Amino acid sequence: MEEQDQEQNQPGADHSNNGMPPTTTTTLAPSLTTTKSSRKTIPRAKQYLLANKDFFLKANSMTLFEGDPNTTLQGYVLECPNKNTNNGRYRIDWQRNTVIPPTINPDLLQEWFPSTKGFRIILDAAIQKWQDEATEEQESRVSRKRKTQAVNATPSRPAVPHTPPARRVHLEARAMLRTEASTATSSLSSRSNLFISSDPFYLAIASKSNIVVINIKLKKE
């Protein structure tokens, strides 16, 4: 008993666990995960962009470029990657609704781009640059062109053929004569026998007491 009391009274002794081994606490660091829903998808098809010379010039044309190194060129995403039509590449149109500066040779412009992760990052930045820095003149020109294309795409109604005036008058006259003949026939049908000649242009009505003949001669066409 005295030895146990001496051990308990020794300085620095730990009596919190009553002789049980000490417990350790492990803190787990939160994992950083990125879900598809958290990614922002930027539309690329049919979008305008603003690009610098490192973007719009061909790789072998850098030394041939004699314009302002800070030149920004307007572009348009004409085609997106498609394995069946363009071998999975992007196509940029540098002359859509804009005019290339005279200091830039169109032959030096890069038209097709590979669909790599690095290029997509550059493309997204160029599209965002258009949305942030496009001038009012550029936006107005693009908007005006879009409205014009929409109007031209609207199908026009087919023209209805009109009857020439002379022929229309002739047809109306024929219809009027046939109506008058039909009226006369109806009025005599109650008291007369109707006989129609074999000639389609003549009508003869024979009455019991007398013969009433109505000759209607129409001009053949």
C-alpha positions in Angstrom: 0.0 0.0 0.0 2.8 2.4 0.8 4.5 1.7 -2.5 1.2 2.4 -4.4 0.7 5.6 -2.5 4.3 6.7 -3.3 3.7 6.0 -7.0 0.5 8.0 -7.0 2.1 10.9 -5.2 5.1 11.1 -7.6 5.1 14.4 -9.5 4.2 14.2 -13.3 2.2 11.0 -13.0 -0.8 10.8 -15.3 -3.9 9.5 -13.5 -6.6 10.6 -15.9 -7.1 7.2 -17.6 -6.6 5.2 -14.4 -3.8 3.1 -15.8 -5.5 2.7 -19.3 -3.4 3.6 -22.4 -3.9 7.2 -23.7 -6.4 7.7 -26.6 -5.4 9.5 -29.8 -7.6 11.6 -32.0 -7.2 11.6 -35.7 -8.5 14.6 -37.7 -9.3 13.8 -41.4 -8.5 16.6 -43.9 -11.5 17.4 -46.1 -11.2 16.0 -49.6 -11.3 18.5 -52.5 -13.6 17.0 -55.1 -14.9 18.7 -58.3 -18.3 17.5 -59.6 -19.6 18.0 -63.1 -22.4 20.1 -61.8 -19.9 22.6 -60.3 -18.1 23.1 -63.6 -19.1 26.1 -65.8 -19.7 25.1 -69.4 -19.0 27.9 -71.8 -20.8 27.6 -75.2 -18.4 27.7 -78.1 -20.4 27.0 -81.2 -21.4 30.1 -83.3 -19.7 32.4 -80.8 -17.6 35.5 -81.6 -14.2 36.1 -80.0 -11.3 38.5 -79.8 -7.9 37.0 -80.3 -4.3 38.3 -80.3 -1.6 37.4 -82.8 -0.5 34.3 -80.9 -4.0 33.0 -81.6 -4.9 34.0 -85.1 -1.4 33.6 -86.8 -0.1 30.3 -88.1 2.8 28.9 -86.2 5.2 29.4 -89.2 3.9 32.9 -89.9 5.0 34.7 -86.7 8.2 36.0 -88.3 6.3 37.2 -91.4 3.8 39.3 -89.4 4.6 43.0 -89.9 1.6 44.6 -88.1 1.1 45.9 -84.6 2.1 43.1 -82.1 -0.9 44.2 -80.0 -3.4 43.7 -82.8 -6.7 42.1 -81.7 -8.7 40.4 -84.4 -12.4 39.5 -84.4 -13.2 35.8 -85.0 -16.2 33.5 -85.2 -16.4 29.8 -84.2 -17.7 28.4 -87.5 -17.3 24.7 -86.7 -16.9 22.7 -83.6 -15.1 19.3 -83.4 -16.8 16.5 -85.4 -15.0 13.3 -86.2 -17.1 12.7 -89.3 -16.8 16.1 -90.9 -13.7 17.9 -89.7 -11.5 15.3 -88.0 -12.4 16.7 -84.5 -11.1 20.2 -85.0 -12.3 23.8 -84.5 -12.7 26.1 -87.4 -12.4 29.9 -86.9 -13.7 32.4 -89.5 -11.7 35.6 -89.2 -13.7 37.5 -91.9 -17.3 37.1 -90.7 -19.0 40.4 -90.2 -15.7 42.2 -90.1 -12.9 43.6 -92.2 -9.3 42.4 -91.8 -6.9 45.2 -91.3 -4.7 45.9 -94.4 -1.6 45.1 -92.3 -2.7 41.5 -92.0 -2.3 39.1 -94.8 -5.3 36.6 -94.8 -3.0 33.8 -95.9 -1.2 34.1 -92.5 -4.3 33.4 -90.5 -4.8 30.0 -88.8 -8.2 28.5 -89.7 -8.2 25.0 -88.2 -7.3 24.3 -84.5 -7.0 21.0 -82.6 -9.4 20.2 -79.9 -6.9 20.0 -77.1 -7.4 21.1 -73.5 -4.9 23.9 -73.9 -6.6 25.3 -76.9 -10.0 25.1 -75.3 -8.7 27.2 -72.5 -7.4 29.8 -74.9 -10.7 29.7 -76.9 -12.9 30.2 -73.8 -10.7 33.2 -72.8 -11.1 34.7 -76.3 -14.9 34.3 -76.2 -15.0 35.9 -72.8 -12.9 38.7 -74.1 -15.5 39.4 -76.8 -18.2 39.6 -74.2 -16.2 41.9 -72.0 -14.4 44.2 -74.5 -16.3 44.2 -77.8 -17.0 47.7 -79.0 -20.5 49.0 -79.7 -19.6 49.2 -83.4 -18.7 45.5 -83.4 -21.8 44.4 -81.5 -24.0 46.6 -83.7 -22.5 45.2 -86.9 -22.9 41.6 -85.7 -26.5 42.2 -84.5 -27.4 43.9 -87.8 -26.1 41.0 -89.8 -28.0 38.5 -87.8 -31.3 40.3 -88.3 -30.6 40.5 -92.1 -29.9 36.8 -92.2 -33.1 36.0 -90.2 -35.2 38.1 -92.7 -33.6 36.4 -95.7 -34.2 32.9 -94.2 -38.0 33.6 -93.9 -39.7 31.8 -96.8 -41.7 34.0 -99.1 -45.2 33.2 -100.1 -45.5 31.9 -103.7 -47.0 34.4 -106.1 -50.6 33.7 -107.0 -51.1 33.7 -110.8 -53.4 36.4 -112.0 -55.8 36.0 -114.9 -55.2 38.5 -117.7 -57.8 41.2 -117.8 -59.0 40.4 -121.3 -59.5 36.7 -120.6 -61.2 37.4 -117.3 -63.8 39.7 -119.0 -64.4 36.9 -121.6 -64.9 34.3 -119.0 -67.3 36.5 -117.0 -69.3 37.2 -120.2 -69.6 33.4 -120.9 -70.7 32.8 -117.3 -73.3 35.5 -117.6 -74.7 34.1 -120.9 -74.9 30.6 -119.4 -76.8 32.0 -116.4 -79.3 33.8 -118.6 -79.9 30.7 -120.7 -80.4 28.6 -117.6 -82.9 31.1 -116.3 -84.8 31.1 -119.5 -84.9 27.3 -119.6 -86.2 27.1 -116.1 -89.0 29.5 -116.8 -90.2 27.5 -119.8 -89.7 24.0 -118.4 -93.1 24.0 -116.8 -94.9 24.4 -120.1 -92.6 23.3 -122.7 -90.4 20.5 -123.8 -86.6 21.0 -123.7 -84.5 20.0 -126.6 -80.8 20.6 -126.5 -79.0 20.7 -129.8 -76.0 18.4 -130.4 -74.0 21.6 -131.0 -72.7 22.7 -127.6 -72.8 26.3 -128.5 -76.5 26.4 -129.3 -79.6 25.9 -127.2 -83.1 25.3 -128.7 -86.3 25.2 -126.7 -89.3 23.8 -128.4 -92.7 24.7 -127.0 -95.9 22.7 -127.5 -97.6 25.5 -129.3 -94.6 27.0 -130.9 -90.9 26.7 -130.9 -88.9 29.2 -129.0 -85.3 29.0 -130.1 -82.6 30.8 -128.2 -79.3 30.8 -130.0 -76.3 31.7 -128.0 -73.1 31.8 -130.0 -70.0 31.9 -127.9 -66.6 32.6 -129.3 -64.4 29.6 -129.2 -61.0 30.0 -127.5 
